[in-house]
Amino acid sequence: MAANHVDELIPLRTPYLWSYSRANLIAVTVDVYIWNGDEVSDKPLVPTFGDKRITAIDEQAYFDLAKLCRDWIEVEYAQNSESECVFIEVQATYDDGITDSGAITTEKYTGFDGFYYTWEGISSGITNDVLQTNLVVYVPQDTIVYVPVLARELDNVLNYYDANPNGSTLPPLYTKDITGDYDSTPSNTNDYIYYLSNTTNNFGTEYRRFVEVQWGLGARSTTIEFRYFDCNRYEPIKCVFVNKYGAKQTLFFQGRLNFNYDISSGEQFKRNTLDLDTLTYDIKKGQTVKPNVNGTQKITANTGWITEADNAAINEMVLSEQCWMVIPENAYGFLGASNSSARDTPLILPCIPTISNHSVKDHLSEKLINYTLDFDVAFNILNTVR
């Protein structure tokens, strides 16, 4: 018999099998509700998918719940948006030829735009508290970076250190009260992920090396380390991508960045420039015309020298379906700004990783590890949005 997975967190890029079994089971009829926003007031009045009948095989009925729900989630660049996840509710009845139509316990889920690797086995839900694989984050000096964690059961304070507190009784250098910044019992899809930072204030002037995160009134904790690097000849470029947990993760490219334009147009044709009244023509008018000129941008980015510990983040980035490159406009003026006052405003470009053959590197084979990754900017150069 199916368990009652109340508020189970599931990745939607990986199959998640809802199942039900009982003696003499013939079929199950399910109604699936999917929605963003408030858990109660925004729930749809009618099922998103209704009267879905599933025929039982060997007294068991099942279907892929994630496949139904995937299209209802689209992560946005802004933090704490309603699209971070979706609420899912499954109401079902069974037919065993005896009871005819018995009710099955309603099951509730919260779906994220994440995935499991094949070698991790059948999806059983997201259990991590920190929603990114690597707990060591490389960040430029004097730069704020955010790390996604589950808000559920998060304690009200973050402890900051300049030395690793693991296995010690070091008092925290600073304790940050985050009461009111998150909801430990979230009832809205924009409250499930909390993005903690490496700074002890909101102004980015006090950066620390370690932050200790606690859940369940100190029952368990995780330490995240921030390693700061000095800027070199290339200005670091921030890339934000949706990782395997469906959360937004940040990685900085420290190496060279190249922009390329691919220009397209309609078929060229020749026009008649002859003035029939005077039997002359203007030599400043071209005969050949290239219509509907537009183009796309391609970005080639280098990570700079990184460690093997970053391989997990790189692998998740190349498998991500949503990325954003944050480009400082003062460094790449040809990208343009609509007016002079906007030239120091970072330009956020939605990108698509275009890596088709990715080789994982290690120090034994490569000595120094640098990845060169290609991205397509996800819109045309000329504004054709209608």
N, C-alpha and C positions, 0 to 999 in steps of 0.2 A: 504493500500500500504506500502511496506517495507520502513523503514527509511534509510537514507544514513549514516551508522555508520562509518564515516571516522576515522580511527585510534582508534576504540573502543577496549579496552583491555578486553580479555575474557579468563576465565580459561578453560582448555581443558580436565580436568578429570571429568567435569560436563557437561551434555548435554547443548548445546547452539543451540536453534532452529532458523534457518533462515527461514523466511516466506515471502510470497507475496500473495496478494489477489486483485481481481478486478471483476467486473461484467462479467458473462459468461466465467470465466476462465476455460480452459480445462486442461492445463498442463504448466509447466515451464521447460525449458532446461537450465542447468547451467554448466559453466566451473569454476573450482576451481584451483587457483594457490597457492602453498605453498612453501616458501623458507626461508633460513637463509641468513645473510649477508646484503649487501647493498640493499636498497629498490628499486633502479632503475637498477643498473648494474647486480645484481645477480638474478633478476626475471627470471624464466624459460621462454623459448620461446614458449613452448607448455604447455597446462594445465596439472597439476598433476592429476586431475580427469576431463575428458572432456565428453561433450555431455551426462551429467547425466539428464535424463528426469524424472520429478516428476509429477505424475498425481494429479490434484487438487481434493479436497473433499470439497463440499459445497463452491465452488469458492475460495478456499484457498489451496496453495501448501506450504509445509514446509519439511525441513529435518534437521538432527542433524549435524551441521557443525563441532562441536568439535570432534565427532567420526572419521570424515575423517582426521582431522589434527593431532590427538594425536601422531601418530607414527613418526612424523617428528620433534619431540622435545626430546632432552635428555640433561638435565642439567649437566654440568661438574663442577668438584670441583673448577677449576680456576675461579677467578672473571672475570666479563666482557667478557665472552666467547660468541661467536656467537650463541651458543645453548641455551642461556638464554630464548629466545622466538622465535617465527616464524611469518613472515608476511603472511597474508592470503588475497586473493582478489577473490571476487565472481563476475563473469560476467554472466548475464542471459538474456534470451528472453522469452516472454510469447506467448501462443497460446490461443486465446479466440474464435476462429472460425470465427472471423470477420476480425481483423487486421492480423491474421494468425501468424505473428512473429514480435512482437514489442519489442524493447530493454527496459531493466530495468536498472535503474541507477546502475553503478558499486559500490560495497561496499567493504570497506577495514577494516581489523581487525589486531590486534596484539595478538597472542595467547601465554599464559603462562601455565606451567605445574602445575596449581593450581586447586582448587575445591571449591564448595559451599557445606555446609551441607544441608541436606534435609529440615530442618526446616527454612532455609533461603529463600526458595522459588525458583522459576524459575530463572536461571542465567541471570543477566542483565548487566554483565560486572564488571570489577574491578575498583572501584572508590577510593580506599584508596590511600593516598599519601605515608604513611609509610607501607611498605610491610611486616609487621609482627604484630601479634595481641597484644602482650604485649609491653608496652612502658617503663617498668622497667626491666632493664637487669642486672643480677647478673654476676659478673666477678671477677676473682682472682686479687689481688693487682699486679700492674705493668704488666698488660697484655692488649694487644690490642684486641679489639673485634669490629666486623663490623655489622652494621645494614642496611638492604636494604631499599632504598626509591626510588620512581619514579623520574627519571631524568627530566621528562617532566615538564616544568614550574618552575623547581627548581631555586632559587635565587643563586647569585654568592658567597654568604658568609654564614658561619655557625657561630653562636654565642655560645660561651662556658661560663658556669657559674659554681661556686661552691655552689650556693644556687638557689633554684627553682625560675625561673623568672616569673612564671605564675602570672598574676594579679598584677605585680609590674613594676616599672620603673627602675629597676636595670640596670646599664650599664653592658654590657658583660665584663667578665674578659679577654676574648680573642676573637678576630674575625678572622676567618680563611678564606682566599680567596681561593675558589676552582675553579676559572675561568680556563678553559682549562682542568679540571679534568672530565668534563661531558659535555653532549650535551643537552640543554634544549629543542631542537626541533630535537629529534633523528631520523636519517634516516638509521640506521644500527641496527640489532638486538642485537649487543653487547653493545649498548649505552642506552638501556631503563632502566636499573637498575643501580643506583649509591650506592656504599657501603660506608657509612660514618663511622668514627671511633670515639672512646672516647678520642683520643689524639689530641693535637693541632699541632703536627708536625709529620713528617714521620719516626721518630726514636724511638717513643714509650717512651719518657722520661717525658712528661707532660700530666698527665691523669686528666680529669675533671669529675665532677659528673653530669652535665647537658649540653645538647646541644640543642639549639633551631634551628629548621629547618624552613625556610620560602619558600613559593611558590608564584608565581604570583606577584612579586614586593612587597612583604610584605602583600598581601591581606589576607593570612591565614598562620598560623604557628602551629607547633607541637613541644612539648618539650619531649625529651627522657632522662630518668634518668638512670645513671649507679651506681649500688651499689656494692661496693668492699668488698670482704671477704678475711680474712686471710687464708692461707693454713693450713690445719690440718695434721693429721698423713698420710692422703692419698693425693697424688699429683692430682690436678684437671685434668680431662680429657675432652678435647673439643670434642663436637659432632656437626657436621654441617649437617643439613638436609634441604630438600626442603619442604617448608611449604605450607599452603593452598593457598598462592598467587603465588606459583611457584618460589619463591626467596629462596636463601640460608640463613638460620637462624642459629645462634650459641647458644648452651646451654652447660653449664659446669656441668659434674658429679663430685660431691665433695666427694662421699663415696667410698666404697670398690669396686675394679674392679677385676673380676676373668676371667681367660682364661681357656678354656677347649678344648681338642682335641677329635674329633670323628674319629677314625681310621677305614679305610675300606681296603679290599683286595679281590683278586680273591679266588676261592676255593682252599684250601690247598690240596696238593697231595704228594705222596711219590715217591722218585726216587731210582733207584738201584745204590748203591755206591760200589758194589762189583767189584774189578778188576779181570776180567776173566783170565788174563795172570798169575797172581800170586795167585789167589784165596784168596786174602786178601782185606781189605778195610781200609780206613783212618778214624779213630775215630773222627777226627776233621771236617769231612764232615757230615752235617746233612742229615737224610733221608727225613724229612718233609720239604717241601718248601711252602712258602706263597708268591704268585706272585702279582704284580701290587699293592703294598702297597701305599696308599695315605691317606689323611685325610682332614678334615675341622676344622676350629676354631670357637668356640662359645665364645661370650663375655657376661658376666653378670655384669651390671653396676648399681650402686646405686647413686641416685641423691644427697643424703645427705638431710639435713633439708631444705625444701623449703616452700614457701607460696602458698595459694590458687591461687594467681595471675599467678603462673606458670602452672596451670592446662591446660590452653589453648595451651601453647607450647608443653607440654607433649602429649596432645591428638593429635596434628598435627604431632608430631614425630612418634607416633606409627602407624599413618595412612600414613606416608610418604613412597614413593617407592624408594627413594634414600637418603642414609645417609653415612657419613664418620666419623670414629673415628680417632682422631689425638693422637697417642700414643707416648710419649717420650721414645725413645729406651734406654736411660740410666736408666730408671726405670724398664723396662721389657727386660732385656738382652737376655732372651731365644728366643725372637722373631728374634734375629739375625741381623747382619749387614754384608754386603759383605766385609768390611774392617774396621780397627780400626778408621779411620778418620770419618766414617759415624755414629758412635755410638751415637752421640749427635744430630743427625738429626731426627726430628719427623717422625714417620711412619704413613702414611695416609692410613687407611684401609677402603675400600668400604664395607658397611655393609647393612644387611637387617633386619629390626625389625621383630622378630618372636613372638610377643605378640599376642596370640589368645583370651585372656580374660583379658581385662583391666578394673580395678576398679578405678573410680575417687574418690579421697580422699578429705576430708575437715577437718578443725581444730576442728569443733564441735564433730566429731566422732573419729578422730585420735589423737587430741592434737598436735602431731608433725607429719609432712608429709614427708615420704621418699618413693620413687618409686624404685623398683627393676625391671630392664628391660633387656630383652634378645635380643641379636643380633647374626646373622650368618655372619661371614666374607665371602664376596662374591667371593672367589676363593679358590682353593685347596692349601694345605700346600706345596706340591711339585709342582714345576712349570710345568704345562702341557699345557701352552699357545702355540698354533701352528698356 
